[in-house]
Amino acid sequence: MNYDRILIRYGEISLKGRNRNKFIDKLRKNVRLALSSFPNIKIEASRDRMYVLLNGENGLEIIEKLKHIFGIQSFSPAIKVERELEEIKNASLELVRSLFKQGKTFKVTAKRSDKTFELNTDELNHAIGGHLLKNIAGLRVDVKNPDINLQVEVRKEAVYLSCEIIPGAGGLPLGTSGKAMLMLSGGIDSPVAGYLAMRRGLEIEAVHFFSPPFTSERAKEKVIDLSKKLAEISGGVIKLHIVPFTDVQQAIREQVPENYSMTSTRRMMLRITDEIRKKQDGLAIVTGESLGQVASQTLESMYAINEVTNTPILRPLISMDKTDIIKIADKINTLDISNRPYEDCCTIFVPSSPKTKPRRDKVNQFESYFDFEPLIQEAVQEVETLTIRPDRDIRQEINDLF
């Protein structure tokens, strides 16, 4: 089927009131970026809908790209026909026939934006519906819950026909919710947290803590590959800040009692990430924490760790089960990378009995015996920043995630 245009529905963007135009403008730019390899397309946007005019470009390839752009609730490919009843009937027959399978039902939903057209909506419904029933054996009418809903829109310049409503990625357009730092380990959870944060319109920059020689170059490569997957999903580039963490981690090991070392490690990571956030003009920090999943993710631990910053800490996975997180990781193609057997700094120096209910006064007392600030500032100054570009457009492979 040679489609002429694609109608995009905004979904959640439609609820944004005064900010709606800002969200629509950002979505239009994101769509333009995602479809940059199709030079002939034209994008038209209004408060209620957006059209991608194909102008001879490959409609099927464009449909696959649109499926995974955050901010699109659904969309429908349409064909354009002249305002002649016989042409409308024949094009409708071709379109419905391409989707029909034995036992499927249909209805016709006509809409006249141009009231000067010779037939009203009821007359159009009957004329087109009768033509379809006459020419497709086994086709039945169901006006309440049809398998195929043929939508006919009569406009001044032409008539547009569409049958499919294709689900989009939902969420909000990337970049409409500000920028945040994603604390990206080599594990399963944090890439999923990054994905869900982007789905809510956040632009993310990743921060990874690297502790050579205790962590290997393979562990670093693993995080770079995870960042590439996130860049592929976003359709753009992602900055990855790699923090040299060895000296800080060794100081914690020497100065803080073993059962509090995990709490102190997380606090130092958060302090460093917050310094990077300030430099990059971020507004929040995103983590892959899930409540109660491990010792450092109890509510008491979060309370003790959060003390070091007033910056909002966003935890998209906070109430999710591990099995649910793994399912998303599998669908966004980060699971196999996360499962590579290369340790990150979170898995070295792990105490045998970490404190699950640490106290703020205790951890402050232990940290007061040593001045960590110079080590923190040195780590921030020596951050290696990489600009990660996607290898390919993985969004075409993430179908029906939600």
N, C-alpha and C positions, 0 to 999 in steps of 0.2 A: 504494500500500500504506500503510495506517494503522498505523504502528509505535507501540508502547506504551512501549518503553524501549530504551536503548542500552547495551550492555555494553562497557566500556573496559578494555583490557589494558595493564598498566604497562610491560612490556618491561624496560628497564635498571633502572628503579626497584626491581624485584623483587630485584635483587642487592645492595641497599644495607644489608642486615643491620640493625643497631641503628638506623640512620638512616632506615629505610624509612618509618616513620610520619611523620617530618618532611617527606619528599619527597611522600608521598601527600597530606598536609594542604595543602602548597603547590600541588600539582596541582589539588586540589579547589577551592581559591580561584581559581586561574587559569581553570578551567573555568567557575566561577560568573561571573567577570568577563566572559569571552568570550560567555557566554550570558545576559547581563544583560537583553537585550531580550526574553527569553522568561520572563515573571514566574511562570508556572505550573509550571515544571520543579522537580523535587526531585532532589538528588544524594545518593546513598548510597555510602559507600566502606568497603572492608575491606582487609585486608592483601593480598588476592589479586586483587581486581577492584573496579571502580567502576561504578555504574549511574547513568544519567541517566533519570529517570522523566519522560516527556514530558507527561502530564496534559493531552492535547489540543493541545499546541503542534505547530508544523510540523516533522515529523521530518526532511524533506529539507533544510530550511534549517539545522537544527542539525547534521546530518551534515557539511555543507560547512564549518561553523565548526570542528568537532572535528578535521577533517583537518589543521589547521595549528597546533594547540596543542602546543608542545614538551613532551615527557614522555610522550606517548601513543604506544605502539608500534602498536596496531591497535584496532579496535572493530567491534562487530557490532550492527546494529539488530535488534530482536526484536519479535514480536507476542505478545500475551497471549491465551490461550484458556482456557475452562473445562476442568475435569478430566474431560471426557467424551470417549470414544474417537472417536465420530463427529465431534464438533466439532474434535478434533485432526486427524483425517484430512482434513476439508474445508478447514481453514485451511492445512494443509501443502500441499494441492493448489493452493490459490490462490497461496501464496507461491512455490512452485517453478515454477508456470506463468508467473509474472511475470518470471522470470529465464531460462526455458528458450528455447533456440534449437536448431534441428534439428542433431542430431549430438552434443549435449551429454550427458555422463554424470552420474550422481548416486550418492550413498549416504545412508543415514540413520544418524545417530549419536545414540542416545538415552542420557540420563543421568537416573537417579532420585535426586534429593536426598531425596525422600520415599519410603521403601521400602514404605509401606503401599499404594501405588498398585496397582490390580488386575493390571496386566501388568508383567512384568519387562522388562529392556532388550531382550533378544532378541525377545520377543513384540511389543514396540512397533516395533522395526526392521522386522519382517516385515509387521505389520499396515499400517503407514504406507507402506512401500516397495511392497507389493502394490497398494495403492490408487493410488499415483502411476503405476505401470506400466500399470495398467488404464485410466487416464484421460488419459494424455499419450502420444500416438502418437509413436514414434521415440525415446522416452527409454530409455536403457540404464544398467545398473548397472556401476559400477567402484569397488570397495571400497578400492583402493590409491591411486588418483590421480583422484578425481572432479572434474568441473567444478563441480558443485554439491554441497556437503556440508550437508544439512539437519540442524541440531542441535536436538534436542528435550530440553528440561530440565524435568523434573517436580518441582515444588515443592509445598509444602503448600497454598499459597493459589491456585495456578494452574499452567498449563503455558506455557512460553515457547519460541517457535520462531524460529530465525534461520538464514540461508543465507549471508550475506556476511561476509567478513573484509576490512575496509577498512583499508589502511595509514594510519598516523598520521605525524606529523612526526618521531617518534623523539626522541632526545636526552634532556635533563633539563628538569624544570619551570623556567621562567624565575624567577630570583631565588634558586635553591637553591645556587648556587656563589659567591655574594657579588657585589660591585660592582667594576667596572673602568672606567677612562677609555679611550675609543676615540679615537685620533688620526685624525680624519676630514678628509681632504683632499677636493678635488673630483674625484679620479680614480676609476678603476674598482675598485681593489683594496680600499681601506679600508672601503667599505660592505659588501663581501662578508665581510671579516674580522669586521665587527660582527655580521653575520647568523650566522656560524658560532660566534662567541662566545656569542651569545644561545642558540643551539641547545644549547650545553653548560651552560645554566643561569645564565649571567652576566647580571646587570643592567648595562646600560652607560649612561654619560654621554659625550657626544661633545665633543671639544675641536678647534676649528678655528682656524688662524692666518691672520689677515687683515691685509694690508699695503697700505692705501690710501696714495697714489693709484695705486700700481703694480698693485693688484688692484681690480677694479670691484665695484659693488653687484651686478652680475649674477652674479659669482663667489660672492658671499655668498648670494644667493638660491638658487643651485645647491646649496649645502651645506645650506641650510634644507630644500629639497625632498628631498635625500637623507635627511636626518634624519626627515622625514615618512614616507618609505617604511619606514625602520627602525621607527618608531613604529607604523605600520600592521601590520607583521609581528609586533611584540611584543604588539599589542593594547592598549597603554597609552600613556603619555607618555614622552618622552625629553628630558632636559636637554641643551641645546647651549651650550657655553661658547665664545664668540668672543673670541679673544685679539688685541689690537692689537699687531702684530709689526713695524711699520715701523722704529721706532727701533733695535730689536735687530738687524734685518736690515741696516740701513745701517751700524751700528757694525761688524758682522762684515765687511762689504764694505770698510770703510776700514782695519780693523786686522789682518785675517787674510789671508795670501797666497791668491791666487785659487784655486789647486788644492786648498787645504784649507778653503775657505769653505763648501762643501757639508757637510763633516763637522762643522764648527763650528755651522752652522745647525741640523743635526739634534740636536746636543748641547744647544743652547739651547732648542729645542722640547721636548726630553725633560725638561729641568730645570723649565721652566714647567708642563708637564703634570703633573709630579710634585708641584709645589706645589698645583695645583688638586686633585689626587687627595687630598692630605692634608686640604684643607678640606672635601672632599665625603665623607670616610671611605671612599675606595676602597682596594682591596687590590692592584690590578695595573694595568698599562697594556697596551692592545691596539693593535697596528699592522697595517698591510696589507702588510708586507714579505714578499717572496718571494726566497729565496736566489739571488743572482747576477743578478737581473732587471735592476737598474741599478747604477751605480757606487757608490751609497750603501748597497747591499744585499749587498755582498760580506761574507764572514765577517770579514775584517780591518776593514771599516768598522763592522760591528755591534760588534765588540770595542772599537773606539775610542769609539764613540758610547755604548755601555752604561756606560762608566766613571762617568758623572755621577750614577748612581742605583743603589741596591740593590733597588729595587722590581722585582718580577717583570715581565718584558716578554713578553707572549704574542703569538705570531705564527702565527695559524691557517693562513696561506697559505704557510708557509715552504718546503714542498716541492712546491707546486702549479705546474703550467705555466700560462702566461698564457691559453692557449685554454680551460683548465678553469675558470679564474677568470671569464673572459668568459661562459662558459655559465651559471654560477650568477648572475652579474650580470644577465644577460638574463632568467632565470627569476624573479628577485625584483624585476624591473622597476626596477632602478637604472641599467642600462647606458645608456639614452638620455639620462638626466640627466647622467651622468658624461661623456658625449661632447659635451656642450654646449661650444662653443669659448670658454670664459672661463677665463683663467689664474688659478691660485692661487699662493700665495707660494712654493711648491716649484718653480715653473717660471720664476720671475723670477731674475735675477742668476745664471743657471746658468753655471758656468765652462766654458770651451772644452775644457779637459783636466782634469776632476776626478780627484783622487787615488783610485785604486781599492784601494790598500793603505796607508791612512794609519797613522801610528804615534802611539800615545798620547803619548809624550814630546814629539813635535813639536807636536801640536795643543795640548797643555798649555802648551808654551812660547809659542806664538803668542797664546793667550788670556790669558797672564799679563801681556802688555803693556798690557792695558786691563781695567778693573774692570767686568765685565758685570752684577754683582749688582744695582746700583741699577736698571738698565734692566729686569732680570728681575722684580724686585719691583714696579716701576711697571706693567709689563704685567699682572701677576697682579692688582693692585689695580683695574685698569681693564677687567677682563674683563666682557663683556656676556653675561649668561646668559638664554637663551630657553627657555621650556617648550614643546616641540613636541608638538602633538597630531595624531593621524592624521586625514586627510580622510575616509577610508573604510577598510573592513576588507579590505585587500589579500590577506589570508591565503586568502580564497576563490579567488584567482586563481593561487596558487602550488601547482599540482597535481603530485604525484609527483616532487618535487625530488630525493629520494633513494630 
